[in-house]
Amino acid sequence: MRSLKIAWIFAYYRLDTFFDQPLLPWYVRGLCRLLPWRYFVPAKRSQSERLRLALEALGPVFIKFGQMLSTRRDLLPEDLAEELARLQDRVPPFSGERARRIIERELKQPIEAVFARFDIEPMASASVAQVHAATLHTGQEVVVKVIRPGIGAVIRQDVALLYLIARLVHALWAEGRRLRPVEVVSEYEQTIFDELDLRKEAANGSQLRRNFDRSSILYVPEVFWDYTRQHILVMERIHGIPVADIAQLEAQGSDMKKLAERGVEIFFTQVFRDSFFHADMHPGNIFVSRDNPSDPQYIAVDFGIIGSLNAEDQSYLARNILAFFKRDYRQVAQLHIDSGWVPRDTNVHAFETAIRSVCEPIFEKPLKDISFGMVLLGLFQTARRFNMEVQPQLVLLQKTLLNIEGLGRQLYPELDLWQTAKPFLENWMQERMGAKAVYRHVKAQAPEWLEKLPHLPQMVYDSLEQLKLHSAADARVQLLLLERRQTDQQRQRRHLLLGSALLIGAVLIAQPEYRSLVAGWPWYAYLSGGLGGLLLWRA
């Protein structure tokens, strides 16, 4: 039934127009022409709008997929990305009594034994889970996140259908192949199945809380592990102002400039200091504390999606950004190649030229008007033309940066993100690459080196012995290969000589002047020619 519904929606919203019509099977083309529903969809709706409406009609799993797809601005046309960003994850809540039963089943005790108060009506509801307010017996206010019953089976079914659609897109839509649809679905599958285990979100929240312990710029609510299970998460309740509520922030006298700059500081601290960043920092997940508005503090919630960079990616990214703002496009191109983000055999000069053609127009604007996120997007789109491999961690980073940057300029339109980020990046590079960094590395490794020092002579001797054995083995292998090559060459010569002789014999037998000398000559000629051809082919 689910497949039939998808087929119905596909036809109703004329999604066949996304595909190259000649590649569609003839019966599909004919059916699309005959279906009357095509006339019910207003012709003036764009392809992008029709796709958004179709995803909304297909339900929460497809809506979340569209939302994730909207962040892939390195792959999608701008109009399609903007349209998909309008998708809203609005799902009616399931009953509070069902939530209560799930909590009691997970905790193996009556809900009254855990909570002094539990609000049966949910505070918020989404496709995967909903949230209830509660109070512990200690008086601590908490929120209880509960996984929607039966959603796992729905997700598995819909993800399987998404894979089928992705393969069709790859086969039937030329532009769609560039989007790497199967790869995108695989990325989404991992993300959405992670959301079904709330222990992972709880662990992410606990790690982020440790990273910003006693921080004046970001507060992360406490996770109550005693009451957290796979399908329920209990976390400290916060009472902040939604960051998108500009009027309320201004009314309480918040320092908007400082608030915008601190958002940038939080982002770069997470990425470069901690290599652990909140990758779902849209306005719905960010609040501002009501305390001390002149020295504002952010509050973050919902830690289902977390990104991280390894040390090499951190270094390459920082150097890329600094090189970009110095207009050193040669270094930007070389860093992409050195990092392995694009193939090693990429033409550096051609890549540099492509980057320059994209980036130079950006510098016609004042620095304060340059979008960091769009800089990364431009670089990724250019690198994609040079077969850049998909880097999921960089995609999450670019998505998060676009969110933070848009939020910062909404709070304070004059925000100069480059001037805010530059000192942080330069200090980080100095700490990583300078003399102090070398000293710290040596100091950290010294105990291990000293422990191995007495064994060094034996290790050197063993290495030399291994090298000698490998050299002897290599010599034997080379000799065997040489003998095999000589044998193969001799066999080829024999086949060439014999095959040539048989072919020549076949030609001679077929000549009129020799036919009378050979009884049954046609068969001898065919057999001789066939064997000769086979031997020449094997040679």
C-alpha positions in Angstrom: 0.0 0.0 0.0 2.9 2.4 0.8 4.3 1.8 -2.7 1.0 2.6 -4.2 0.7 5.8 -2.3 4.1 6.9 -3.4 3.2 6.1 -7.0 0.0 8.1 -6.7 1.9 11.2 -5.2 4.6 10.8 -7.9 2.0 11.0 -10.6 -0.2 13.7 -9.0 2.7 16.2 -8.5 4.2 15.3 -11.9 7.6 14.3 -10.5 8.2 12.5 -13.8 9.2 16.0 -15.2 12.5 15.7 -13.2 13.6 12.8 -15.3 15.0 12.7 -18.8 11.8 11.6 -20.7 13.5 9.5 -23.3 15.0 7.4 -20.5 11.6 6.6 -19.0 10.1 3.3 -20.1 7.5 3.8 -22.9 4.6 2.6 -20.8 5.5 5.1 -17.9 5.6 8.0 -20.4 2.3 6.9 -21.8 0.7 6.6 -18.4 2.0 10.0 -17.3 0.3 11.5 -20.4 -3.0 9.7 -19.8 -3.3 10.4 -16.0 -6.0 13.1 -15.4 -4.3 14.2 -12.2 -1.7 16.2 -14.1 -4.4 18.7 -14.9 -5.3 19.2 -11.2 -1.8 20.5 -10.2 -1.5 24.2 -11.0 0.8 24.5 -14.0 2.4 27.6 -12.5 3.9 25.7 -9.6 7.6 25.2 -10.1 9.4 21.8 -10.1 10.9 22.7 -6.7 7.6 23.5 -5.1 6.0 20.4 -6.5 8.8 18.3 -5.0 8.3 20.0 -1.6 4.6 19.4 -1.6 5.1 15.7 -2.6 7.5 15.2 0.3 5.1 16.8 2.7 2.3 14.5 1.4 4.6 11.4 1.9 5.0 12.1 5.6 7.6 12.6 8.3 10.4 10.4 7.1 10.4 12.0 3.7 10.0 15.4 5.2 13.2 14.9 7.3 15.0 13.6 4.3 14.0 16.7 2.4 15.2 18.9 5.3 18.5 17.0 5.3 18.8 17.4 1.5 18.2 21.1 1.8 21.5 21.4 3.6 23.4 19.9 0.7 23.8 23.2 -1.1 27.0 21.9 -2.6 24.8 19.5 -4.6 21.4 21.1 -5.1 20.4 24.1 -7.3 19.8 27.1 -5.1 16.0 27.3 -5.8 15.5 23.7 -4.9 17.6 24.0 -1.7 15.6 27.1 -0.7 12.2 25.4 -1.3 13.2 22.2 0.6 14.3 24.4 3.5 10.7 25.4 3.9 9.7 21.8 4.9 8.2 21.7 8.4 8.3 18.6 10.6 4.8 19.0 11.9 3.3 15.7 13.2 0.2 15.3 15.5 1.3 14.1 19.0 0.5 10.6 20.1 -1.5 10.2 23.3 0.1 11.0 26.6 -1.1 7.7 28.0 1.0 5.8 25.4 4.0 8.0 26.4 3.3 7.1 30.0 3.2 3.4 29.2 6.5 3.6 27.3 8.2 5.4 30.2 7.0 2.8 32.7 8.1 -0.1 30.4 11.5 1.4 29.9 12.1 2.3 33.6 10.4 -0.9 34.9 8.5 1.1 37.6 5.4 3.3 37.9 5.8 6.8 36.6 4.9 8.2 40.1 8.0 6.5 41.5 10.2 8.6 39.2 8.3 11.9 38.8 6.5 14.0 41.3 4.6 15.5 38.4 4.3 14.4 34.8 2.4 16.5 32.2 0.3 14.2 30.1 0.0 16.8 27.3 3.2 17.1 25.3 5.1 20.3 25.0 6.2 19.6 21.5 5.9 16.8 18.9 8.0 15.8 15.9 8.2 12.9 13.6 10.6 10.7 15.7 9.7 11.8 19.3 7.7 14.1 21.5 8.6 16.0 24.7 6.7 16.2 28.0 7.4 18.4 31.0 7.9 16.7 34.4 9.3 17.3 37.9 11.6 14.9 39.8 10.9 14.2 43.5 13.9 16.4 44.3 12.0 19.3 42.8 14.2 19.5 39.7 12.2 20.5 36.6 13.0 18.2 33.6 11.8 17.4 30.1 11.1 13.8 29.0 11.7 12.9 25.4 9.8 9.8 24.2 10.4 8.0 20.9 7.2 7.7 18.9 5.8 4.1 19.1 6.2 2.1 15.8 8.3 4.7 14.1 11.2 2.3 13.7 9.2 0.1 11.3 8.0 3.1 9.4 11.5 4.4 9.0 12.9 1.1 7.8 10.1 0.7 5.2 10.5 4.3 4.0 14.3 4.2 3.8 14.0 1.1 1.7 11.7 3.0 -0.7 14.1 5.9 -0.6 16.9 3.6 -1.8 14.6 2.5 -4.7 13.8 6.1 -5.6 17.5 7.0 -5.4 18.5 4.3 -7.9 15.7 5.4 -10.2 16.9 9.0 -10.0 20.5 7.9 -10.8 19.3 5.9 -13.8 16.7 8.3 -15.2 17.8 11.8 -14.4 21.1 13.1 -15.8 21.3 16.0 -13.4 20.4 13.7 -10.6 23.5 11.6 -11.0 25.6 14.5 -9.9 23.6 14.6 -6.7 24.9 11.0 -5.8 21.4 10.0 -4.6 22.3 6.6 -3.2 25.1 8.1 -1.2 22.8 10.9 0.2 20.2 8.3 1.3 22.9 6.2 3.0 24.0 9.3 4.9 20.4 10.1 5.9 19.8 6.4 7.0 22.7 6.6 9.4 21.4 9.9 10.9 17.8 9.0 11.3 18.5 5.6 12.8 20.9 7.3 15.3 17.9 9.4 16.4 16.0 6.3 17.4 18.5 5.6 20.3 18.2 8.5 22.7 21.2 7.2 24.7 23.3 8.5 21.8 21.8 12.0 22.0 22.2 11.9 25.8 25.9 11.0 25.4 26.4 13.8 22.9 24.7 16.3 25.4 26.9 15.1 28.3 30.1 15.5 26.2 29.1 19.0 25.1 28.2 19.9 28.7 31.7 18.8 29.8 33.3 20.8 27.0 31.6 24.0 28.1 31.6 23.4 31.9 31.5 26.7 33.7 31.5 28.6 30.4 30.0 32.1 30.3 29.0 31.8 26.7 27.2 28.5 26.4 25.1 26.5 28.8 24.2 22.8 28.1 21.4 21.2 30.2 22.2 18.3 32.4 21.3 14.7 31.4 19.8 12.5 34.1 21.3 9.2 33.2 19.4 7.2 35.9 16.2 7.8 34.0 17.5 7.7 30.4 17.1 4.6 28.2 17.0 3.8 24.5 13.5 5.2 24.0 13.4 7.9 26.7 15.7 10.8 27.6 15.3 12.9 30.8 17.1 16.2 30.7 17.1 19.4 32.8 14.4 21.9 31.7 15.6 25.3 30.7 13.7 28.6 30.7 15.3 30.8 28.1 14.2 33.1 25.3 14.1 31.6 21.8 17.0 33.1 19.9 14.7 34.0 17.0 12.5 36.1 19.3 14.4 39.4 18.5 11.7 41.6 20.0 11.9 39.8 23.4 15.7 39.8 23.4 15.8 43.6 22.7 13.1 44.2 25.3 15.2 42.6 28.1 18.2 44.7 27.0 20.4 42.0 25.5 23.7 43.1 24.0 22.9 42.0 20.4 26.4 42.7 19.1 28.0 40.6 21.8 25.4 37.9 21.4 26.1 37.6 17.6 29.9 37.5 18.1 29.5 34.9 20.9 27.6 32.6 18.5 30.6 32.7 16.1 33.0 32.1 19.0 31.0 29.1 20.2 31.1 27.6 16.7 34.8 28.0 16.2 35.5 26.8 19.7 33.5 23.6 19.1 35.1 23.0 15.7 38.8 23.8 16.4 39.3 23.4 20.2 37.0 20.4 20.8 36.5 18.9 17.4 32.9 18.2 18.6 30.2 20.5 17.3 26.5 20.7 17.6 25.4 20.2 14.0 21.7 21.0 14.3 21.9 24.6 15.5 18.8 26.0 13.9 16.8 28.7 15.9 14.5 26.1 17.4 17.4 24.5 19.2 19.0 27.7 20.6 17.8 29.9 23.5 19.3 32.8 25.3 19.5 32.9 29.1 17.3 35.5 30.9 20.1 36.2 33.4 22.5 39.1 32.9 21.4 40.3 29.4 24.4 42.7 29.1 26.6 39.6 29.2 24.4 37.1 27.3 24.7 33.3 27.5 23.4 30.8 24.9 21.6 27.6 25.8 21.6 24.7 23.4 19.2 21.7 23.3 18.6 18.7 21.0 22.0 16.9 20.5 20.8 14.2 18.0 23.2 15.4 15.3 26.9 16.0 16.2 29.8 16.6 13.9 33.5 16.1 14.4 36.8 16.7 12.5 40.0 14.8 12.9 43.3 16.7 13.4 44.2 16.7 9.7 40.8 18.1 8.7 41.0 20.8 11.3 44.4 21.9 10.1 43.5 21.8 6.4 40.2 23.7 7.0 41.9 26.4 9.1 44.7 26.9 6.5 42.1 26.9 3.7 40.1 29.7 5.3 43.2 31.8 6.1 44.6 31.2 2.5 41.2 32.2 1.0 41.1 35.5 2.8 44.7 36.1 1.7 43.6 35.3 -1.9 46.2 32.6 -2.1 44.2 30.4 -4.4 47.2 28.2 -5.2 47.5 27.2 -1.6 43.8 26.6 -1.4 44.0 24.2 -4.4 47.1 22.5 -3.1 45.5 22.0 0.4 42.5 20.3 -1.2 44.8 17.9 -3.0 47.1 17.3 0.0 44.1 16.6 2.3 42.9 13.9 -0.1 39.6 15.8 -0.6 40.2 15.8 -4.4 42.2 13.2 -6.3 46.0 13.4 -6.2 46.3 13.6 -10.0 44.2 16.8 -10.2 45.7 19.5 -12.3 46.7 22.1 -9.7 46.8 25.0 -12.1 43.3 24.2 -13.5 41.9 23.8 -10.0 43.5 27.1 -8.9 42.0 28.9 -11.9 38.5 27.5 -11.2 38.7 28.5 -7.5 39.9 32.0 -8.5 37.0 32.5 -10.9 34.5 31.6 -8.2 36.1 33.5 -5.3 37.4 36.7 -6.8 33.8 38.1 -7.3 33.2 37.6 -3.6 35.9 40.0 -2.7 34.2 42.8 -4.5 32.1 43.1 -1.4 33.1 44.5 1.9 34.5 41.9 4.3 31.6 42.3 6.7 29.2 41.3 3.8 31.1 38.2 2.8 29.3 35.0 3.9 31.7 32.4 5.4 29.1 29.7 4.7 28.8 30.7 1.0 32.6 30.8 0.8 32.8 27.1 1.9 29.8 26.3 -0.4 31.6 27.9 -3.4 34.8 26.0 -2.6 32.9 22.7 -2.3 30.9 23.2 -5.5 34.1 24.0 -7.4 35.9 21.0 -5.9 33.0 18.8 -6.8 33.7 19.6 -10.5 37.2 18.1 -9.8 35.7 14.9 -8.4 35.9 15.9 -4.7 34.8 12.9 -2.6 31.8 13.6 -0.3 33.1 14.6 3.1 30.1 14.2 5.5 31.9 16.0 8.3 32.5 19.0 6.1 28.9 19.0 4.9 27.7 19.2 8.5 30.2 21.9 9.2 29.1 24.0 6.2 25.4 23.6 7.2 26.1 24.6 10.8 28.2 27.6 9.7 25.4 28.8 7.5 22.9 28.5 10.4 25.2 30.3 12.8 26.1 33.0 10.3 22.5 33.6 9.4 21.5 33.8 13.0 24.3 36.2 13.9 23.4 38.6 11.2 19.7 38.4 12.2 20.8 39.4 15.7 23.3 42.1 14.6 23.2 42.9 10.8 26.6 44.6 11.0 28.3 41.4 12.2 31.8 41.0 10.6 32.3 37.3 10.9 35.8 37.4 9.5 37.1 39.9 12.0 35.5 37.8 14.8 36.9 34.5 13.5 40.4 35.6 12.3 42.1 36.1 15.7 40.7 32.7 16.8 42.0 30.9 13.7 45.4 32.6 13.8 45.8 31.8 17.5 44.8 28.2 16.9 47.2 27.8 14.1 50.0 29.3 16.2 49.2 26.9 19.0 49.1 23.9 16.6 52.1 24.8 14.4 54.4 27.0 16.6 57.3 26.2 18.9 55.0 25.7 21.8 53.1 23.1 19.9 56.3 21.2 19.1 57.4 21.4 22.8 54.0 20.1 24.0 54.2 17.2 21.5 57.7 16.3 22.6 56.7 16.6 26.3 53.7 14.3 25.8 55.7 11.7 23.9 58.8 11.8 26.0 57.8 9.2 28.6 56.9 6.6 25.8 60.2 7.4 24.0 62.2 7.0 27.3 60.5 3.7 28.0 61.5 2.3 24.5 65.1 3.7 24.6 66.7 0.6 26.2 65.2 -1.6 23.5 66.3 0.7 20.7 69.5 -1.3 19.7 67.6 -4.6 19.6 64.8 -2.9 17.6 67.3 -1.6 15.0 69.0 -5.0 14.8 65.5 -6.7 14.3 64.6 -4.1 11.6 67.9 -4.8 9.7 67.3 -8.5 9.9 63.8 -8.1 8.6 65.1 -5.9 5.8 67.6 -8.6 4.9 65.0 -11.3 4.8 62.7 -9.1 2.7 65.5 -8.4 0.3 66.3 -12.1 -0.1 62.6 -12.9 -0.6 62.2 -10.1 -3.1 65.2 -11.5 -5.0 63.6 -15.0 -5.2 60.3 -13.5 -6.2 62.0 -11.5 -9.0 63.8 -14.6 -10.2 60.6 -16.6 -10.3 58.9 -13.7 -12.2 61.8 -13.6 -14.7 61.6 -17.3 -15.3 57.8 -17.2 -15.7 58.2 -14.3 -18.1 60.7 -16.2 -20.2 58.5 -19.3 -20.2 55.5 -17.1 -21.3 57.6 -15.5 -24.1 58.7 -18.9 -25.4 55.1 -20.2 -25.4 54.0 -17.0 -27.3 56.7 -17.5 -29.9 55.7 -21.2 -30.4 52.0 -20.2 -30.7 52.9 -17.5 -33.2 55.0 -19.7 -35.4 52.6 -22.7 -35.3 49.5 -20.5 -35.7 51.1 -18.6 -38.7 52.1 -21.9 -40.3 48.6 -23.4 -39.9 47.0 -20.2 -41.4 49.4 -20.2 -44.3 48.7 -23.9 -44.8 45.0 -23.2 -44.8 45.4 -20.5 -47.4 47.5 -22.7 -49.6 45.1 -25.7 -49.4 42.3 -23.4 -50.5 44.2 -22.4 -53.7 42.8 -24.0 -56.9 46.2 -25.4 -58.0 46.6 -27.3 -54.6 43.0 -28.6 -54.1 43.6 -31.7 -56.2 46.6 -32.7 -54.0 44.5 -32.8 -50.8 41.5 -35.1 -50.4 38.7 -33.4 -48.5 40.5 -30.1 -48.7 37.7 -27.8 -47.4 37.7 -29.5 -44.0 41.5 -29.4 -43.7 41.5 -25.8 -44.7 38.8 -24.9 -42.1 40.4 -26.9 -39.4 43.9 -25.6 -40.1 42.6 -22.0 -40.3 40.6 -22.4 -37.0 43.5 -23.8 -35.1 45.9 -21.2 -36.5 43.6 -18.4 -35.5 43.1 -19.8 -32.0 46.9 -20.1 -31.4 47.5 -16.6 -32.6 44.7 -15.3 -30.3 46.2 -17.2 -27.3 49.6 -15.7 -28.1 
